[in-house]
Amino acid sequence: MLYSLGLSLKILLLGGVSFWLAFTKAATVGYEDIVPSTHASRTFAVLVALRGLAVLSLVTASVAAIFVGKEERGIERELMNEIRALRAEVAALHRLQQTVWASRDSAKD
């Protein structure tokens, strides 16, 4: 029973170490000479690294939003120009229709 408990504890500790190694590889941190050695310091390092990744992703998203915003404004300008052209065309067709009807009415009289 004690052997089983000791083995379970070793597996749990190795699981924490493997999580730490996987995290440091994924986050590209922890390659220096000074590395956290206790579970508390590793937990703190993980939280700091996650916060850094969150800030980096916010900056990246902000830069992407700037580029997307510029493209959207360009598309909006094009659409507004097309709408103005269509309105002018509709107004011209309306005037032409008025002229045709007026000439029909005058021809009937």
C-alpha positions in Angstrom: 0.0 0.0 0.0 2.8 2.4 0.9 4.6 1.5 -2.3 1.5 2.3 -4.3 1.1 5.6 -2.5 4.7 6.4 -3.1 4.4 5.5 -6.8 1.2 7.6 -7.1 3.1 10.6 -5.6 6.0 10.1 -7.9 3.6 10.0 -10.9 1.9 13.2 -9.7 5.3 14.9 -9.2 6.5 13.8 -12.6 3.2 15.0 -14.1 3.9 18.5 -12.7 7.4 18.4 -14.0 6.2 17.2 -17.4 3.6 20.0 -17.4 6.3 22.5 -16.6 8.6 21.2 -19.4 5.7 21.3 -21.9 4.8 24.8 -20.9 8.3 26.1 -21.1 8.7 24.6 -24.5 5.4 26.0 -25.8 5.8 29.4 -24.2 9.6 29.6 -25.1 10.5 30.5 -21.6 12.7 28.9 -19.0 15.8 28.4 -21.0 18.0 30.6 -18.8 20.4 29.6 -16.0 18.0 30.8 -13.4 14.8 28.8 -13.5 12.1 28.3 -10.9 12.5 25.1 -8.9 9.5 24.9 -6.5 5.9 24.3 -7.5 4.9 27.7 -6.2 7.6 29.5 -8.2 6.7 27.5 -11.3 3.1 28.3 -10.9 4.0 32.0 -10.6 6.2 31.7 -13.7 3.3 30.1 -15.6 1.0 32.9 -14.6 3.5 35.6 -15.6 4.1 33.9 -19.0 0.4 33.6 -19.6 -0.1 37.2 -18.8 2.7 38.1 -21.2 1.1 36.0 -23.9 -2.2 37.7 -23.3 -0.7 41.2 -23.6 1.1 40.2 -26.8 -2.1 38.8 -28.3 -3.9 42.1 -27.4 -1.2 44.1 -29.2 -1.3 41.8 -32.2 -5.1 42.1 -32.3 -5.0 45.9 -32.1 -2.5 46.1 -35.0 -4.7 43.7 -37.1 -7.7 45.8 -36.3 -6.0 48.9 -37.6 -5.3 47.1 -40.9 -8.8 45.7 -41.2 -10.3 49.1 -40.3 -8.4 50.7 -43.2 -9.5 48.1 -45.6 -13.1 48.4 -44.4 -13.0 52.2 -44.9 -11.8 51.7 -48.4 -14.6 49.2 -49.2 -17.1 51.6 -47.6 -15.9 54.5 -49.8 -16.3 52.3 -52.9 -19.8 51.3 -51.9 -20.8 54.9 -51.2 -19.5 56.0 -54.6 -21.5 53.2 -56.3 -24.6 54.2 -54.4 -24.2 57.8 -55.5 -23.7 56.7 -59.1 -26.8 54.5 -58.9 -28.9 57.4 -57.4 -27.7 59.7 -60.1 -28.6 57.0 -62.7 -32.1 56.5 -61.2 -32.6 60.3 -61.1 -31.6 60.5 -64.8 -34.0 57.7 -65.7 -36.8 59.4 -63.7 -36.2 62.6 -65.6 -36.2 60.7 -68.9 -39.4 59.0 -67.9 -41.0 62.3 -67.0 -39.9 63.8 -70.4 -41.4 60.8 -72.3 -44.7 61.0 -70.4 -44.8 64.7 -70.9 -44.2 64.3 -74.7 -46.9 61.6 -74.8 -49.4 63.7 -73.0 -48.7 66.7 -75.3 -49.0 64.4 -78.4 -52.4 63.2 -77.3 -53.7 66.7 -76.9 
